[in-house]
């Protein structure tokens, strides 16, 4: 069997994307509860996200130029892994108060975010990009991808979303960025 380079690299990116999702799932989580979700985007779904990124960037004017720059990077990537978290509390009540509210109910009523949500997301993102780096695949965490994906509702109720585009090319598409 003869497998050309591009076919092998595309397959490696997709297989790695699945492994990155597993790394997110198995990353340590506060209170031992999992409030994260992942998805893999390629093809038309990835194109929908980059179109939305450009739309957001253009709406923001000069200050949103980085959305369009990141969309170009995502266009050049073989796949994108979305990692999302729910805005939920952990039910610790008065025992925690790290959010500076009296209890979880007060935090929720104020529309605030439980501190464990971004901590869990950060730990999982670190595990995810480590998996990609260990496999020598270029990657970058992009909140711009997450903003577009959340706006499109791609992860449903998981509203705190980040994207990790994955690329295998002769030179990292994430390196020389204007």
ROSE-4610 file (N, C-alpha, C; in Angstrom, 1 decimal, always signed):
// ROSE-4610
residu = [X/X/X/X/X/X/X/X/X/X/X/X/X/X/X/X/X/X/X/X/X/X/X/X/X/X/X/X/X/X/X/X/X/X/X/X/X/X/X/X/X/X/X/X/X/X/X/X/X/X/X/X/X/X/X/X/X/X/X/X/X/X/X/X/X/X/X/X/X/X/X/X/X/X/X/X/X/X/X/X/X/X/X/X/X/X/X/X/X/X/X/X/X/X/X/X/X/X/X/X/X/X/X/X/X/X/X/X/X/X/X/X/X/X/X/X/X/X/X/X/X/X/X/X/X/X/X/X/X/X/X/X/X/X/X/X/X/X/X/X/X/X/X/X/X/X/X/X/X/X/X/X/X/X/X/X/X/X/X/X/X/X/X/X/X/X/X/X/X/X/X/X/X/X/X/X/X/X/X/X/X/X/X/X/X/X/X/X/X/X/X/X/X/X/X/X/X/X/X/X/X/X/X/X/X/X/X/X/X/X/X/X/X/X/X/X/X/X/X/X/X/X/X/X/X/X/X/X/X/X/X/X/X/X/X/X/X/X/X/X/X/X/X/X/X/X/X/X/X/X/X/X/X/X/X/X/X/X/X/X/X/X/X/X/X/X/X/X/X/X/X/X/X/X/X/X/X/X/X/X/X/X/X/X/X/X/X/X/X/X/X/X/X/X/X/X/X/X/X/X/X/X/X/X/X/X/X/X/X/X/X/X/X/X/X/X/X/X/X/X/X/X/X/X/X/X/X/X/X/X/X/X/X/X/X/X/X/X/X/X/X/X/X/X/X/X/X/X/X/X/X/X/X/X/X/X/X/X/X/X/X/X/X/X/X/X/X/X/X/X/X/X/X/X/X/X/X/X/X/X/X/X/X/X/X/X/X/X/X/X/X/X/X/X/X/X/X/X/X/X/X/X/X/X/X/X/X/X/X/X/X/X/X/X/X/X/X/X/X/X/X/X/X/X/X/X/X/X/X/X/X/X/X/X/X/X/X/X/X/X/X/X/X/X/X/X/X/X/X/X/X/X/X/X/X/X/X/X/X/X/X/X/X/X/X/X/X/X/X/X/X/X/X/X/X/X/X/X/X/X/X/X/X/X/X/X/X/X/X/X/X/X/X/X/X/X/X/X/X/X/X/X/X/X/X/X/X/X/X/X/X/X/X/X/X/X/X/X/X/X/X/X/X/X/X/X/X/X/X/X/X/X/X/X]
num = [1/1/1/2/2/2/3/3/3/4/4/4/5/5/5/6/6/6/7/7/7/8/8/8/9/9/9/10/10/10/11/11/11/12/12/12/13/13/13/14/14/14/15/15/15/16/16/16/17/17/17/18/18/18/19/19/19/20/20/20/21/21/21/22/22/22/23/23/23/24/24/24/25/25/25/26/26/26/27/27/27/28/28/28/29/29/29/30/30/30/31/31/31/32/32/32/33/33/33/34/34/34/35/35/35/36/36/36/37/37/37/38/38/38/39/39/39/40/40/40/41/41/41/42/42/42/43/43/43/44/44/44/45/45/45/46/46/46/47/47/47/48/48/48/49/49/49/50/50/50/51/51/51/52/52/52/53/53/53/54/54/54/55/55/55/56/56/56/57/57/57/58/58/58/59/59/59/60/60/60/61/61/61/62/62/62/63/63/63/64/64/64/65/65/65/66/66/66/67/67/67/68/68/68/69/69/69/70/70/70/71/71/71/72/72/72/73/73/73/74/74/74/75/75/75/76/76/76/77/77/77/78/78/78/79/79/79/80/80/80/81/81/81/82/82/82/83/83/83/84/84/84/85/85/85/86/86/86/87/87/87/88/88/88/89/89/89/90/90/90/91/91/91/92/92/92/93/93/93/94/94/94/95/95/95/96/96/96/97/97/97/98/98/98/99/99/99/100/100/100/101/101/101/102/102/102/103/103/103/104/104/104/105/105/105/106/106/106/107/107/107/108/108/108/109/109/109/110/110/110/111/111/111/112/112/112/113/113/113/114/114/114/115/115/115/116/116/116/117/117/117/118/118/118/119/119/119/120/120/120/121/121/121/122/122/122/123/123/123/124/124/124/125/125/125/126/126/126/127/127/127/128/128/128/129/129/129/130/130/130/131/131/131/132/132/132/133/133/133/134/134/134/135/135/135/136/136/136/137/137/137/138/138/138/139/139/139/140/140/140/141/141/141/142/142/142/143/143/143/144/144/144/145/145/145/146/146/146/147/147/147/148/148/148/149/149/149/150/150/150/151/151/151/152/152/152/153/153/153/154/154/154/155/155/155/156/156/156/157/157/157/158/158/158/159/159/159/160/160/160/161/161/161/162/162/162/163/163/163/164/164/164/165/165/165/166/166/166/167/167/167/168/168/168/169/169/169/170/170/170/171/171/171/172/172/172/173/173/173/174/174/174/175/175/175/176/176/176/177/177/177/178/178/178]
x = [+0.8/+0.0/+0.9/+0.5/+1.2/+0.3/+0.8/+0.0/+0.8/+0.3/+1.0/+1.1/+2.1/+2.3/+1.1/+0.4/-0.8/-1.9/-2.1/-3.1/-2.7/-1.4/-0.9/-1.0/-0.7/-0.7/-2.2/-3.1/-4.5/-5.0/-4.7/-5.1/-4.6/-3.3/-2.6/-3.3/-3.6/-4.3/-5.6/-6.4/-7.8/-7.6/-6.7/-6.5/-6.1/-5.2/-4.7/-5.8/-6.7/-7.8/-8.7/-8.9/-9.6/-8.9/-7.6/-6.8/-6.8/-6.8/-6.9/-8.2/-9.3/-10.6/-10.5/-9.8/-9.6/-8.8/-7.8/-6.9/-7.7/-8.7/-9.5/-10.4/-11.0/-11.9/-11.2/-9.9/-9.2/-8.5/-8.4/-7.7/-8.4/-7.6/-8.2/-9.2/-10.2/-11.3/-11.6/-11.9/-12.2/-13.4/-13.3/-14.4/-14.7/-13.9/-14.1/-15.3/-15.8/-17.0/-16.6/-17.1/-16.8/-17.9/-17.5/-18.4/-17.9/-17.1/-16.5/-17.1/-17.0/-17.4/-16.4/-16.3/-15.4/-16.1/-15.5/-16.0/-14.8/-14.8/-13.8/-14.5/-13.8/-14.4/-13.4/-13.9/-13.2/-14.1/-13.6/-14.4/-15.4/-16.6/-17.6/-17.9/-17.8/-18.1/-17.0/-15.7/-14.6/-14.8/-15.2/-15.5/-16.5/-17.6/-18.6/-18.1/-17.2/-16.5/-15.6/-14.8/-14.0/-14.8/-15.9/-16.8/-17.3/-17.7/-18.2/-17.1/-15.9/-14.8/-14.6/-14.6/-14.4/-15.6/-16.8/-17.9/-17.8/-17.4/-17.1/-16.0/-14.9/-13.8/-14.2/-14.9/-15.4/-16.3/-17.2/-18.1/-17.3/-16.2/-15.4/-14.5/-14.4/-13.5/-12.1/-11.3/-9.9/-9.5/-10.2/-9.9/-10.2/-10.9/-11.2/-10.4/-9.3/-8.5/-7.9/-7.7/-7.1/-8.1/-9.4/-10.3/-10.1/-9.9/-9.7/-8.3/-7.3/-6.0/-6.1/-6.8/-6.9/-7.7/-8.7/-9.5/-8.6/-7.7/-6.7/-5.9/-5.5/-4.8/-5.6/-6.9/-7.8/-8.0/-8.1/-8.3/-7.1/-5.9/-4.7/-4.6/-5.4/-5.3/-6.1/-5.7/-6.4/-7.7/-7.7/-8.8/-8.8/-9.9/-10.0/-10.7/-10.2/-10.8/-11.5/-12.8/-13.4/-13.5/-13.2/-13.3/-14.2/-15.3/-16.3/-16.6/-17.0/-17.4/-18.7/-19.5/-20.8/-20.6/-21.4/-21.4/-22.3/-21.7/-22.3/-21.5/-22.2/-21.5/-21.3/-20.5/-20.2/-21.0/-21.8/-22.7/-22.0/-21.0/-20.2/-20.8/-21.8/-22.5/-21.6/-21.8/-21.0/-19.6/-19.2/-17.9/-16.8/-17.2/-16.2/-16.0/-16.9/-16.9/-15.7/-15.0/-13.9/-14.4/-15.7/-16.3/-16.6/-16.4/-16.7/-18.2/-19.0/-20.4/-20.6/-21.7/-22.0/-22.1/-22.7/-22.9/-23.1/-23.2/-23.4/-24.6/-25.7/-27.0/-26.8/-26.1/-25.9/-25.0/-24.1/-23.2/-24.1/-24.9/-25.8/-26.8/-27.4/-28.4/-27.7/-26.5/-25.8/-25.3/-25.5/-25.0/-23.5/-22.8/-21.4/-20.9/-19.6/-19.0/-18.4/-18.7/-18.0/-16.5/-15.6/-14.2/-13.6/-14.3/-13.8/-14.0/-14.9/-15.2/-14.0/-13.5/-12.3/-11.0/-10.9/-9.8/-9.8/-10.9/-11.0/-10.7/-11.3/-11.0/-9.5/-8.9/-7.5/-6.6/-6.9/-6.2/-6.4/-7.6/-7.9/-7.2/-7.2/-6.6/-5.1/-4.5/-3.0/-2.8/-3.6/-3.5/-3.7/-4.6/-4.9/-3.7/-3.2/-2.1/-0.8/-0.7/+0.5/+0.4/-0.8/-1.0/-0.6/-1.0/-0.7/+0.8/+1.4/+2.9/+3.7/+3.2/+3.9/+3.9/+2.9/+2.8/+3.4/+4.1/+4.7/+3.8/+2.6/+1.6/+1.5/+1.6/+1.5/+0.0/-0.1/-1.4/-1.3/-2.5/-2.6/-3.9/-4.0/-5.4/-5.9/-7.1/-7.7/-9.1/-9.2/-10.5/-11.4/-10.8/-11.5/-12.3/-11.7/-12.4/-13.6/-13.3/-14.4/-15.5/-15.2/-16.3/-17.2/-16.6/-17.4/-18.2/-17.6/-18.3/-19.4/-19.2/-20.3/-21.4/-21.1/-22.1/-23.0/-22.3/-23.0/-23.8/-23.5/-24.2/-23.7/-22.4/-21.9/-21.8/-21.6/-21.6/-22.8/-23.8/-25.1/-24.9/-25.2/-25.2/-23.8/-22.8/-21.4/-21.0/-21.0/-20.9/-19.5/-18.7/-17.3/-16.4/-16.1/-15.5/-14.2/-13.2/-12.0/-11.7/-10.9/-10.6/-9.2/-8.8/-7.4/-7.3/-6.8/-6.6/-5.3/-5.3/-4.1/-3.6/-2.3/-1.7/-0.4/-0.2/+1.0/+1.5/+2.4/+3.0/+4.5/+5.1/+6.6/+7.0/+6.1/+6.3/+5.0/+5.1/+3.9/+3.1/+1.8/+0.9/+0.6/+1.0/+0.7/+1.9/+3.0/+4.2/+4.4/+4.4/+4.5/+3.2/+2.7/+1.3/+1.4/+0.7/+0.6/-0.4]
y = [-1.2/+0.0/+1.2/+2.2/+3.5/+4.6/+5.3/+6.3/+7.6/+8.6/+9.8/+10.6/+11.5/+12.3/+13.0/+13.7/+14.5/+13.7/+12.5/+11.6/+11.1/+10.8/+10.3/+11.4/+12.7/+13.8/+14.2/+14.1/+14.4/+13.4/+12.1/+11.0/+11.2/+11.6/+11.8/+12.9/+14.0/+15.1/+14.7/+14.0/+13.6/+12.6/+11.6/+10.7/+11.4/+12.4/+13.1/+14.0/+14.5/+15.3/+14.4/+13.2/+12.3/+12.1/+11.9/+11.7/+12.9/+14.1/+15.4/+15.4/+15.0/+14.9/+14.0/+12.9/+11.9/+12.6/+13.3/+14.0/+15.0/+15.7/+16.6/+15.9/+14.8/+14.0/+13.5/+13.1/+12.4/+13.4/+14.7/+15.7/+15.8/+16.1/+16.3/+17.4/+17.2/+18.2/+18.5/+19.7/+20.1/+19.3/+18.9/+18.2/+16.9/+16.4/+15.2/+15.1/+16.3/+16.3/+16.9/+16.3/+16.7/+17.6/+18.8/+19.8/+20.2/+19.4/+19.8/+18.9/+19.5/+18.8/+19.1/+18.2/+18.4/+18.1/+18.6/+18.2/+18.4/+17.8/+17.9/+18.5/+19.5/+20.2/+20.0/+19.7/+19.6/+20.1/+20.3/+20.6/+21.8/+21.5/+22.6/+23.1/+22.3/+22.8/+23.7/+23.4/+24.3/+25.6/+25.5/+26.7/+27.6/+27.0/+27.8/+28.6/+28.0/+28.7/+29.9/+29.6/+30.7/+31.8/+31.5/+32.5/+33.4/+32.7/+33.5/+34.3/+33.8/+34.5/+35.8/+35.7/+36.9/+37.9/+37.4/+38.2/+39.0/+38.3/+39.0/+40.0/+39.6/+40.5/+41.8/+41.6/+42.8/+43.7/+43.1/+43.9/+44.7/+44.2/+44.9/+46.0/+45.9/+46.9/+46.7/+47.7/+47.6/+46.7/+46.9/+46.1/+44.6/+44.2/+42.8/+42.2/+42.8/+42.3/+40.9/+40.6/+39.4/+38.2/+38.5/+37.4/+36.9/+37.9/+37.5/+36.8/+37.3/+36.7/+35.2/+35.0/+33.7/+32.8/+33.4/+32.6/+32.1/+32.9/+32.5/+31.3/+31.3/+30.2/+28.9/+29.1/+27.9/+27.4/+28.2/+27.8/+26.8/+27.2/+26.4/+25.1/+25.0/+23.9/+22.7/+21.5/+20.3/+20.0/+20.4/+20.1/+21.1/+21.2/+22.0/+21.2/+21.2/+20.6/+21.8/+21.6/+22.6/+22.0/+22.8/+22.4/+23.4/+22.9/+23.8/+23.4/+24.4/+24.2/+24.8/+24.2/+24.7/+25.7/+26.7/+27.7/+27.1/+26.2/+25.5/+25.6/+25.6/+25.6/+24.1/+23.9/+22.6/+22.1/+23.0/+22.7/+22.6/+23.4/+23.3/+24.3/+25.1/+26.0/+26.9/+27.0/+27.9/+27.5/+26.3/+25.7/+26.3/+26.9/+27.4/+28.9/+29.6/+31.1/+31.7/+30.8/+31.4/+32.4/+32.3/+33.2/+34.5/+34.6/+35.8/+36.1/+35.0/+35.1/+34.2/+34.4/+33.7/+32.2/+31.8/+30.3/+30.2/+28.9/+28.7/+29.3/+29.3/+29.8/+31.3/+32.0/+33.5/+33.7/+32.9/+33.0/+32.8/+31.8/+31.6/+32.7/+33.2/+34.3/+35.5/+35.8/+37.0/+36.8/+35.6/+35.4/+35.3/+35.0/+34.9/+33.5/+33.3/+32.1/+31.4/+30.2/+29.4/+29.4/+29.6/+29.7/+28.3/+27.2/+25.9/+25.7/+26.4/+26.2/+26.6/+27.9/+28.2/+27.5/+27.1/+26.3/+24.9/+24.3/+23.0/+23.1/+24.1/+24.3/+24.5/+25.3/+25.6/+24.4/+23.6/+22.3/+21.4/+21.3/+20.4/+20.9/+22.2/+22.8/+22.5/+22.6/+22.3/+20.8/+19.9/+18.5/+18.3/+19.0/+18.8/+19.3/+20.5/+21.0/+20.2/+19.7/+18.8/+17.6/+17.0/+15.8/+16.1/+17.3/+17.7/+17.9/+18.6/+18.9/+17.6/+16.6/+15.4/+14.6/+14.9/+14.2/+15.1/+16.1/+17.0/+17.7/+18.0/+18.7/+20.1/+21.0/+22.5/+22.7/+23.6/+23.9/+25.2/+25.8/+27.0/+27.1/+27.5/+27.7/+29.1/+29.1/+30.3/+30.6/+31.7/+32.0/+32.5/+33.1/+33.6/+32.4/+31.3/+30.1/+29.8/+29.8/+29.5/+30.5/+31.8/+32.8/+32.5/+32.2/+31.9/+30.6/+29.6/+28.3/+28.5/+29.2/+29.4/+30.2/+31.2/+32.1/+31.2/+30.2/+29.3/+28.2/+28.1/+27.1/+25.7/+25.5/+24.2/+23.2/+23.8/+22.9/+23.0/+23.6/+23.7/+24.5/+23.9/+24.6/+24.9/+24.4/+24.6/+26.0/+27.0/+28.4/+29.0/+28.4/+28.9/+28.0/+28.4/+27.6/+28.1/+27.2/+27.5/+26.6/+27.0/+26.1/+25.9/+24.7/+24.3/+23.8/+24.7/+24.2/+23.4/+22.3/+21.4/+21.5/+21.6/+21.7/+20.9/+20.2/+19.6/+20.1/+21.0/+21.6/+21.8/+22.2/+22.4/+23.5/+24.4/+25.6/+25.8/+26.1/+26.3/+27.5/+27.3/+28.4/+29.3/+29.0/+29.8/+30.7/+30.6/+31.2/+32.7/+32.9/+34.3/+34.8/+35.6/+36.1/+37.6/+38.3/+39.8/+40.2]
z = [+0.0/+0.0/+0.0/-0.8/-0.9/-0.3/+0.7/+1.4/+1.2/+0.4/+0.2/+1.5/+1.6/+2.7/+3.2/+2.3/+2.7/+3.4/+2.8/+3.4/+4.8/+4.9/+6.2/+7.3/+6.9/+7.8/+8.2/+7.2/+7.5/+8.5/+8.3/+9.1/+10.5/+10.6/+11.9/+12.7/+12.0/+12.6/+13.2/+12.4/+12.9/+14.1/+14.0/+15.1/+16.3/+16.1/+17.3/+17.9/+17.1/+17.6/+18.5/+18.2/+19.0/+20.4/+20.3/+21.5/+22.4/+21.7/+22.5/+23.3/+22.6/+23.4/+24.6/+24.4/+25.5/+26.6/+26.2/+27.2/+28.0/+27.4/+28.1/+29.1/+28.6/+29.5/+30.7/+30.6/+31.7/+32.6/+32.2/+33.0/+34.3/+35.4/+36.7/+36.7/+37.5/+37.7/+39.1/+39.4/+40.8/+41.3/+42.5/+43.2/+42.5/+41.6/+40.9/+40.0/+39.6/+38.7/+37.4/+36.3/+35.0/+34.4/+34.0/+33.4/+32.1/+31.4/+30.1/+29.0/+27.8/+26.6/+25.5/+24.5/+23.4/+22.1/+21.0/+19.7/+18.7/+17.6/+16.6/+15.4/+14.8/+13.6/+12.4/+11.3/+10.1/+8.9/+7.8/+6.6/+6.8/+6.4/+6.4/+7.8/+8.8/+10.2/+10.6/+10.2/+10.5/+9.7/+8.5/+7.7/+8.2/+8.8/+9.5/+10.6/+11.4/+12.5/+12.0/+11.0/+10.5/+9.8/+9.2/+8.7/+9.8/+10.9/+12.1/+12.7/+12.8/+13.3/+12.5/+11.2/+10.4/+10.6/+10.7/+10.9/+12.3/+13.3/+14.6/+14.4/+13.8/+13.6/+12.8/+11.8/+11.0/+11.8/+12.6/+13.4/+14.5/+14.9/+15.9/+15.3/+14.0/+13.4/+13.6/+13.7/+13.9/+15.1/+16.2/+17.4/+17.3/+16.2/+16.0/+14.9/+14.5/+13.4/+13.7/+15.0/+15.4/+15.2/+15.2/+14.9/+13.4/+12.5/+11.1/+10.9/+11.6/+11.6/+12.0/+13.2/+13.7/+12.8/+12.1/+11.1/+10.0/+9.6/+8.5/+9.0/+10.3/+10.9/+10.9/+11.3/+11.4/+10.0/+9.0/+7.6/+7.2/+7.7/+7.4/+8.2/+9.3/+10.2/+9.6/+10.0/+9.5/+10.3/+11.5/+12.4/+13.6/+14.2/+15.4/+16.5/+17.7/+18.8/+19.6/+19.9/+20.8/+22.2/+23.2/+24.6/+25.2/+25.8/+26.4/+27.9/+28.7/+30.0/+30.3/+31.2/+31.6/+32.7/+32.7/+33.8/+34.9/+35.7/+36.8/+38.1/+39.2/+40.5/+40.9/+41.9/+42.3/+43.5/+44.0/+45.1/+46.5/+46.6/+47.9/+49.0/+48.5/+49.5/+50.2/+51.5/+52.3/+52.6/+52.2/+52.5/+51.6/+50.5/+49.5/+49.5/+49.0/+48.9/+48.1/+47.3/+46.4/+45.4/+45.1/+44.1/+44.7/+46.0/+46.8/+47.1/+46.8/+47.2/+48.4/+49.1/+50.3/+50.1/+48.9/+48.6/+47.1/+46.7/+45.3/+44.7/+45.5/+45.0/+44.8/+45.6/+45.4/+44.2/+44.0/+42.8/+41.5/+41.5/+40.4/+40.1/+41.2/+41.1/+40.6/+40.9/+40.4/+38.9/+38.4/+37.0/+37.0/+38.1/+38.2/+37.8/+37.7/+37.3/+38.5/+38.7/+39.8/+39.4/+40.3/+40.1/+39.5/+39.9/+39.4/+37.9/+37.3/+35.9/+35.0/+35.2/+34.4/+34.8/+36.1/+36.5/+35.8/+35.8/+35.2/+33.7/+33.1/+31.6/+31.4/+32.2/+32.0/+32.1/+33.1/+33.3/+32.2/+31.7/+30.6/+29.3/+29.1/+27.9/+27.9/+29.1/+29.2/+28.9/+29.3/+29.0/+27.5/+26.9/+25.5/+24.6/+24.9/+24.0/+24.3/+25.5/+25.8/+24.9/+24.8/+24.0/+22.5/+22.0/+20.7/+20.5/+21.5/+21.4/+21.5/+22.4/+22.5/+21.2/+20.3/+19.0/+17.9/+18.3/+17.3/+16.3/+16.8/+15.9/+16.4/+15.5/+15.9/+16.4/+17.4/+17.9/+18.7/+19.0/+19.7/+20.3/+21.6/+22.2/+21.7/+21.2/+20.7/+21.2/+22.0/+22.5/+21.3/+20.3/+19.1/+18.5/+18.4/+17.9/+18.8/+20.1/+21.1/+21.0/+20.9/+20.8/+19.6/+18.5/+17.3/+17.4/+18.0/+18.2/+19.2/+20.2/+21.2/+20.6/+19.8/+19.1/+18.2/+17.5/+16.7/+17.4/+18.7/+19.5/+19.3/+18.9/+18.5/+19.7/+20.9/+22.1/+23.0/+22.4/+23.2/+24.4/+25.6/+26.9/+27.4/+26.7/+27.1/+26.5/+27.3/+26.8/+26.9/+27.8/+27.9/+27.1/+25.9/+24.8/+24.4/+24.2/+23.6/+22.4/+21.4/+20.3/+20.2/+19.8/+19.6/+18.1/+17.2/+15.9/+15.9/+15.0/+14.9/+13.5/+13.3/+12.0/+11.9/+10.8/+10.4/+9.1/+9.2/+7.9/+8.1/+7.0/+7.1/+8.0/+8.2/+9.1/+9.9/+11.2/+11.9/+11.4/+11.1/+10.7/+11.8/+13.0/+14.2/+14.6/+13.8/+14.3/+13.8/+12.5/+12.0/+11.7/+12.7/+12.6/+12.7/+11.8/+11.9/+12.9]
